[in-house]
Amino acid sequence: MELSTQKLIHTFGALADLGQEIAGRGDFTEMVRTSMHLLLGTLALRRGAVAECVESELRSVASWGVTDQIFKELSISCEEKQEFHTGQVSDFLISSSPGSSNFVNRYRQKFAQEEIALILPMIVRDEITGVVLLGRKASGEEFSPDDFETVHAMVRHIGVGIHTHRLLEQVAERAEENRRLYEELRTIYRATVRSFAAAIDAKDKYTQGHSERVGRYSEIIAREMGWSEDEVEGIQIAGYLHDVGKLVVDRDIINAPYNINAKESSELNRHPAAGYEILAPINHPYADIPLMAKYHHERLDGRGYPEGLRDEQIPIGAKIVSLADSFDAMTTDRPYRRRRSFEDVVRDLRENSGTQFDGKVVAAFARALLKEVKGESKERRITKMLGKDYLQDENVAMLLADLITDLTAVGSAARSYK
């Protein structure tokens, strides 16, 4: 095989290896270093370096036989960048006569000290990505026109790799910036919703903090049921806003210090549908929030309002908010009654599971609370909302465990029946 043919095959193989290296997903610096070694090996060069161009500075990315000190002293002007665009490869030979390149002329002595023989620009889409510094051949031969073609092709490959890496970095930075902006918007949205919830509760002097607690209880239940983070956040927002319809109800009815009559009750019962009308036109991050407000007073047995829905017709989120709402009502003082004992609350949950409350939702809430009582949950969020004295009874854990067992048994029986 002729020498020129062998060299062509070797060069082609080197280009293939270089392309594979650049297309890989490995470490960026290692990619450049390997690419440089392929280039040096192809032409049997003694030394070389690859430098990135960052505005007017040249920063070393990889080098072999070239000291990093030289890059601390190099810079490139706009005029010199233009020379790289218009010049030929031979213009950037250090051995060429003065005047071929201002950049070469400016640093000719430094390049000679480092035994650099050729400077090549990496140009991608008319942008100077960086430069490649190459030493002499180990054989002492001068660069041939074929060498220039090979070097030019391989340097362009390396330039594409660096350019691609830059683009990926920019994409990652923009993605991170977008993520931060999104998180800021979510934070602002949550803060706005919580402020709105506080405004809702302010209308009822007896239920300060009710919507906040319902939001937190709803979040805890959904998390215990294995919902995703986005779903958990959505149900928490729904809990905060579940009583927004009370804004259209007469304040005297809401603040009545007695059990209201049928007419007043009918007026109060308008608030779920009114809440839906208020929330529906708003473009929420979580689409079901208006429905949670509308259906949080529906019951599994169809005796709820405003539409008398039954079991599977009621969204699971509304079932969660319904339990959270009722639990907070039972465990806080109202003007016409004191809050109920925990034993009484558990009895109510057991008796009304399957008619008013969804058994799976009640069981999830009971599990979350039992974890706090047994010290398995460090946050003790439910306990804090209830107050430190509320769960002092030594039978609390047993009451919860029995409730979970009963609800699980009922659920299993229902599945077997189906």
C-alpha positions as CSV (number, residue, x, y, z in Angstrom):
1,M,0.0,0.0,0.0
2,E,1.4,3.4,-1.0
3,L,2.4,5.8,1.9
4,S,-0.1,8.4,0.8
5,T,-2.9,5.9,0.9
6,Q,-1.8,4.7,4.3
7,K,-1.7,8.2,5.6
8,L,-5.2,8.9,4.1
9,I,-6.6,5.9,5.9
10,H,-4.9,6.8,9.1
11,T,-6.3,10.4,8.9
12,F,-9.8,9.2,8.1
13,G,-9.6,6.8,11.1
14,A,-8.4,9.7,13.3
15,L,-11.3,11.9,12.2
16,A,-13.8,9.1,12.9
17,D,-12.3,8.6,16.4
18,L,-12.4,12.4,16.9
19,G,-16.0,12.6,15.8
20,Q,-17.0,9.8,18.2
21,E,-15.1,11.5,21.1
22,I,-16.8,14.8,20.5
23,A,-20.3,13.3,20.1
24,G,-19.9,11.4,23.4
25,R,-21.3,12.6,26.7
26,G,-18.2,12.4,28.8
27,D,-16.3,15.0,30.7
28,F,-15.8,18.2,28.6
29,T,-12.1,18.7,29.5
30,E,-11.3,15.1,28.9
31,M,-13.0,15.3,25.5
32,V,-10.8,18.2,24.5
33,R,-7.7,16.5,25.9
34,T,-8.4,13.3,24.0
35,S,-9.2,15.2,20.8
36,M,-5.9,17.1,21.1
37,H,-3.9,13.9,21.6
38,L,-5.6,12.4,18.5
39,L,-4.6,15.5,16.5
40,L,-1.0,15.4,17.8
41,G,-0.7,11.7,17.2
42,T,-2.1,11.9,13.6
43,L,0.7,14.2,12.5
44,A,3.3,13.1,15.1
45,L,3.6,16.5,16.7
46,R,5.7,17.1,19.7
47,R,3.4,19.5,21.6
48,G,0.2,21.3,21.4
49,A,-2.6,23.1,23.2
50,V,-6.3,24.0,22.9
51,A,-7.5,27.4,24.2
52,E,-11.0,28.7,24.4
53,C,-11.7,32.2,23.3
54,V,-13.8,34.1,26.0
55,E,-14.3,37.6,24.6
56,S,-10.7,38.9,24.2
57,E,-9.1,36.3,26.5
58,L,-7.6,32.9,25.6
59,R,-8.0,30.3,28.3
60,S,-6.3,26.9,28.2
61,V,-8.5,23.9,28.1
62,A,-5.9,21.2,27.4
63,S,-2.2,21.2,26.6
64,W,0.7,18.8,26.1
65,G,4.3,20.1,26.3
66,V,3.0,23.7,26.5
67,T,3.2,25.7,29.8
68,D,0.0,27.3,31.1
69,Q,1.9,30.6,31.7
70,I,1.7,31.5,28.0
71,F,-2.1,31.7,28.2
72,K,-2.0,34.3,31.0
73,E,-0.2,36.6,28.6
74,L,-2.4,36.1,25.4
75,S,-5.3,38.1,24.3
76,I,-6.9,38.6,20.9
77,S,-8.4,41.8,19.4
78,C,-11.4,42.1,17.2
79,E,-9.1,42.9,14.2
80,E,-7.1,39.8,14.9
81,K,-10.2,37.7,15.0
82,Q,-11.1,39.1,11.6
83,E,-7.7,38.0,10.4
84,F,-8.5,34.5,11.4
85,H,-11.7,34.6,9.4
86,T,-10.0,35.8,6.2
87,G,-6.5,34.2,6.5
88,Q,-5.1,31.0,5.1
89,V,-3.6,28.2,7.3
90,S,-0.1,29.1,6.1
91,D,-0.6,32.7,7.3
92,F,-0.4,31.4,10.9
93,L,2.9,29.6,10.7
94,I,5.4,31.0,13.2
95,S,8.2,30.6,10.7
96,S,6.4,32.8,8.1
97,S,7.7,36.2,7.3
98,P,6.5,39.1,9.5
99,G,3.3,40.8,8.4
100,S,1.3,37.6,7.7
101,S,-0.7,37.9,11.0
102,N,-0.8,40.6,13.6
103,F,-1.6,38.0,16.3
104,V,1.3,35.9,15.3
105,N,3.6,38.9,15.0
106,R,2.6,40.2,18.4
107,Y,3.4,36.9,20.2
108,R,6.0,35.5,17.8
109,Q,8.8,35.5,20.4
110,K,6.6,33.8,23.1
111,F,5.4,31.2,20.6
112,A,9.0,30.5,19.6
113,Q,10.1,30.0,23.2
114,E,7.3,27.4,23.6
115,E,8.4,25.8,20.3
116,I,4.9,26.5,18.8
117,A,5.1,26.2,15.0
118,L,1.5,26.8,13.9
119,I,-1.6,28.7,15.3
120,L,-5.0,27.6,14.0
121,P,-8.4,29.2,14.8
122,M,-11.5,27.2,15.6
123,I,-14.3,28.9,13.7
124,V,-17.8,27.6,14.0
125,R,-20.7,29.6,12.5
126,D,-18.5,32.6,11.9
127,E,-17.6,32.7,15.6
128,I,-14.0,32.3,16.9
129,T,-14.5,29.5,19.4
130,G,-10.8,29.4,20.3
131,V,-7.3,28.5,18.9
132,V,-5.1,25.5,18.7
133,L,-1.4,25.8,19.2
134,L,0.7,23.1,17.5
135,G,4.4,22.3,17.8
136,R,6.7,20.9,15.1
137,K,6.7,17.4,13.8
138,A,8.9,14.9,15.6
139,S,10.6,14.2,12.3
140,G,11.6,17.8,11.8
141,E,9.7,18.0,8.5
142,E,7.7,21.1,7.5
143,F,3.9,21.0,7.3
144,S,2.7,19.9,3.8
145,P,-0.5,21.1,2.1
146,D,-2.0,17.7,3.0
147,D,-1.0,18.3,6.6
148,F,-2.8,21.6,6.5
149,E,-6.0,19.9,5.2
150,T,-5.8,17.3,7.9
151,V,-5.1,19.8,10.7
152,H,-7.9,22.1,9.4
153,A,-10.5,19.3,9.4
154,M,-9.5,18.0,12.9
155,V,-9.4,21.5,14.4
156,R,-12.8,22.2,13.0
157,H,-14.1,19.1,14.7
158,I,-12.6,20.2,18.1
159,G,-14.1,23.6,17.6
160,V,-17.6,22.1,17.0
161,G,-17.2,20.1,20.2
162,I,-16.3,23.2,22.2
163,H,-19.1,25.3,20.6
164,T,-21.6,22.5,21.3
165,H,-20.5,22.4,24.9
166,R,-21.0,26.2,25.2
167,L,-24.5,25.9,23.8
168,L,-25.3,23.1,26.3
169,E,-24.0,25.2,29.1
170,Q,-26.2,28.1,28.0
171,V,-29.2,25.9,27.8
172,A,-28.5,24.5,31.3
173,E,-28.1,28.1,32.6
174,R,-31.3,29.2,31.0
175,A,-33.1,26.1,32.3
176,E,-31.8,26.9,35.8
177,E,-32.9,30.5,35.5
178,N,-36.3,29.4,34.3
179,R,-36.5,27.0,37.2
180,R,-35.7,29.8,39.6
181,L,-38.3,32.1,38.0
182,Y,-40.9,29.3,38.2
183,E,-40.1,28.6,41.8
184,E,-40.4,32.3,42.6
185,L,-43.8,32.5,40.8
186,R,-45.0,29.4,42.7
187,T,-43.8,31.0,46.0
188,I,-45.6,34.2,45.1
189,Y,-48.7,32.3,44.1
190,R,-48.7,30.3,47.4
191,A,-48.2,33.4,49.4
192,T,-51.0,35.2,47.6
193,V,-53.4,32.2,48.1
194,R,-52.6,32.1,51.8
195,S,-53.2,35.8,52.2
196,F,-56.5,35.3,50.4
197,A,-57.4,32.4,52.7
198,A,-56.6,34.7,55.7
199,A,-59.0,37.3,54.2
200,I,-61.7,34.6,53.9
201,D,-61.3,33.6,57.5
202,A,-61.3,37.2,58.7
203,K,-64.9,37.3,57.7
204,D,-65.7,34.7,60.4
205,K,-64.3,35.8,63.7
206,Y,-64.8,32.3,65.1
207,T,-62.7,30.4,62.6
208,Q,-59.4,32.3,62.4
209,G,-56.9,30.1,60.6
210,H,-59.5,27.5,59.5
211,S,-58.6,27.7,55.8
212,E,-54.8,27.5,56.6
213,R,-55.4,24.4,58.7
214,V,-57.6,22.8,56.1
215,G,-54.9,23.3,53.5
216,R,-52.3,21.7,55.7
217,Y,-54.5,18.8,56.7
218,S,-55.3,18.2,53.0
219,E,-51.6,18.3,52.1
220,I,-50.8,15.7,54.8
221,I,-53.5,13.4,53.7
222,A,-52.6,13.5,50.0
223,R,-48.9,12.9,50.9
224,E,-49.8,9.9,53.0
225,M,-51.9,8.6,50.0
226,G,-48.8,8.7,47.8
227,W,-49.6,11.7,45.7
228,S,-46.9,13.5,43.6
229,E,-45.4,16.8,44.9
230,D,-47.4,18.8,42.3
231,E,-50.6,17.0,43.3
232,V,-49.9,17.6,47.0
233,E,-49.3,21.3,46.4
234,G,-52.5,21.5,44.3
235,I,-54.7,19.9,47.1
236,Q,-53.1,22.2,49.6
237,I,-54.1,25.3,47.5
238,A,-57.6,23.8,47.2
239,G,-57.8,23.5,51.0
240,Y,-56.7,27.1,51.4
241,L,-59.4,28.3,49.0
242,H,-62.3,25.8,49.8
243,D,-64.4,28.5,51.6
244,V,-63.8,31.3,49.1
245,G,-67.5,31.3,48.4
246,K,-68.2,32.6,51.9
247,L,-67.2,36.0,50.6
248,V,-70.7,36.3,49.1
249,V,-72.5,35.1,52.3
250,D,-73.9,37.6,54.8
251,R,-71.4,38.2,57.6
252,D,-74.2,38.0,60.3
253,I,-75.0,34.4,59.2
254,I,-71.4,33.3,59.2
255,N,-70.8,34.9,62.7
256,A,-74.1,33.7,64.2
257,P,-73.4,32.6,67.8
258,Y,-76.1,29.9,67.6
259,N,-77.3,27.1,65.4
260,I,-78.7,28.9,62.3
261,N,-82.2,28.3,61.0
262,A,-83.2,26.6,57.7
263,K,-83.3,29.9,55.8
264,E,-79.9,31.0,57.0
265,S,-78.6,27.5,56.4
266,S,-79.8,27.6,52.8
267,E,-78.0,30.9,52.4
268,L,-74.8,29.5,53.9
269,N,-75.0,26.4,51.7
270,R,-74.6,28.7,48.6
271,H,-70.9,29.1,49.3
272,P,-69.6,26.0,47.5
273,A,-71.2,26.9,44.2
274,A,-70.3,30.5,44.7
275,G,-66.7,29.5,45.3
276,Y,-66.7,27.6,42.0
277,E,-68.0,30.7,40.2
278,I,-65.2,32.8,41.7
279,L,-62.4,30.4,41.0
280,A,-63.4,28.9,37.6
281,P,-62.4,31.9,35.5
282,I,-58.9,32.0,37.0
283,N,-56.1,30.1,35.2
284,H,-54.8,28.1,38.2
285,P,-51.6,26.0,38.0
286,Y,-53.8,23.1,39.2
287,A,-56.9,22.6,37.1
288,D,-59.2,20.9,39.7
289,I,-59.1,23.6,42.4
290,P,-62.5,25.2,41.4
291,L,-64.1,21.7,41.7
292,M,-62.6,21.1,45.1
293,A,-64.3,24.3,46.3
294,K,-67.6,23.3,44.7
295,Y,-67.8,19.7,46.0
296,H,-66.2,19.8,49.4
297,H,-69.6,19.5,51.1
298,E,-70.8,16.5,48.9
299,R,-71.3,13.1,50.7
300,L,-70.7,9.6,49.5
301,D,-74.4,8.7,50.3
302,G,-75.7,11.5,48.0
303,R,-77.0,13.7,50.9
304,G,-74.5,16.5,50.4
305,Y,-74.7,19.7,48.5
306,P,-74.8,21.5,46.1
307,E,-75.5,18.7,43.6
308,G,-76.1,15.6,45.7
309,L,-73.2,13.6,44.1
310,R,-72.5,10.1,45.2
311,D,-69.2,8.3,45.9
312,E,-67.4,7.9,42.5
313,Q,-69.0,11.1,41.2
314,I,-67.1,13.1,43.8
315,P,-63.4,13.9,42.9
316,I,-61.0,12.4,45.3
317,G,-59.5,15.8,46.0
318,A,-62.9,17.1,47.2
319,K,-63.2,14.0,49.5
320,I,-59.8,15.0,51.0
321,V,-60.8,18.6,51.5
322,S,-64.1,17.5,53.0
323,L,-62.5,15.4,55.6
324,A,-59.9,18.1,56.4
325,D,-62.7,20.7,56.7
326,S,-64.8,18.5,59.0
327,F,-61.9,17.4,61.2
328,D,-60.9,21.0,61.8
329,A,-64.5,21.9,62.6
330,M,-64.8,19.1,65.1
331,T,-61.5,19.9,66.8
332,T,-61.8,23.7,67.2
333,D,-64.1,25.7,69.4
334,R,-67.1,27.3,67.9
335,P,-69.4,30.0,69.5
336,Y,-72.2,27.5,70.1
337,R,-70.1,24.5,71.3
338,R,-66.7,23.5,72.6
339,R,-64.5,21.3,70.4
340,R,-65.1,17.6,70.7
341,S,-62.9,15.1,72.5
342,F,-60.6,13.1,70.4
343,E,-62.4,9.9,71.3
344,D,-65.7,11.4,70.1
345,V,-64.0,12.6,66.8
346,V,-62.7,9.1,66.1
347,R,-66.1,7.7,66.8
348,D,-67.6,10.2,64.3
349,L,-65.0,9.3,61.6
350,R,-65.7,5.6,62.1
351,E,-69.5,6.0,62.0
352,N,-69.5,8.3,59.0
353,S,-66.9,6.5,56.8
354,G,-68.7,5.2,53.8
355,T,-71.6,7.7,54.1
356,Q,-70.0,11.1,54.6
357,F,-66.3,10.4,54.3
358,D,-64.3,8.2,52.1
359,G,-62.8,5.3,54.2
360,K,-59.5,5.4,52.3
361,V,-59.1,9.1,53.0
362,V,-59.9,8.7,56.7
363,A,-57.5,5.8,57.0
364,A,-54.7,7.8,55.4
365,F,-55.3,10.7,57.8
366,A,-55.4,8.3,60.7
367,R,-52.1,6.7,59.6
368,A,-50.4,10.1,59.3
369,L,-51.6,11.1,62.8
370,L,-50.6,7.7,64.3
371,K,-47.0,8.2,63.0
372,E,-46.8,11.5,64.9
373,V,-48.3,10.0,68.1
374,K,-45.8,7.1,67.9
375,G,-42.9,9.4,67.3
376,E,-42.3,8.1,63.8
377,S,-42.8,11.5,62.2
378,K,-40.5,14.3,63.5
379,E,-42.5,17.2,62.2
380,R,-45.7,16.5,64.3
381,R,-47.6,18.9,62.1
382,I,-51.1,17.7,63.0
383,T,-50.3,17.6,66.7
384,K,-49.1,21.2,66.6
385,M,-52.3,22.3,64.9
386,L,-54.4,20.5,67.5
387,G,-52.5,21.9,70.4
388,K,-50.2,20.1,72.8
389,D,-52.9,19.2,75.3
390,Y,-55.4,17.7,72.9
391,L,-53.8,14.3,72.5
392,Q,-52.8,13.6,76.1
393,D,-55.1,10.5,76.4
394,E,-53.0,7.4,76.6
395,N,-55.5,5.6,74.4
396,V,-54.9,7.9,71.4
397,A,-52.6,5.4,69.6
398,M,-55.0,2.5,70.3
399,L,-58.0,4.5,69.0
400,L,-56.2,5.3,65.8
401,A,-54.8,1.8,65.2
402,D,-58.3,0.3,65.8
403,L,-59.8,2.9,63.3
404,I,-57.3,2.0,60.7
405,T,-57.9,-1.7,61.1
406,D,-61.6,-1.3,60.9
407,L,-61.4,0.8,57.8
408,T,-59.0,-1.5,56.1
409,A,-61.2,-4.5,56.8
410,V,-64.2,-2.7,55.4
411,G,-62.3,-1.7,52.3
412,S,-61.1,-5.3,51.8
413,A,-64.6,-6.6,52.2
414,A,-66.0,-4.1,49.7
415,R,-63.3,-5.1,47.1
416,S,-64.1,-8.8,47.6
417,Y,-67.8,-8.1,47.2
418,K,-67.2,-6.4,43.9
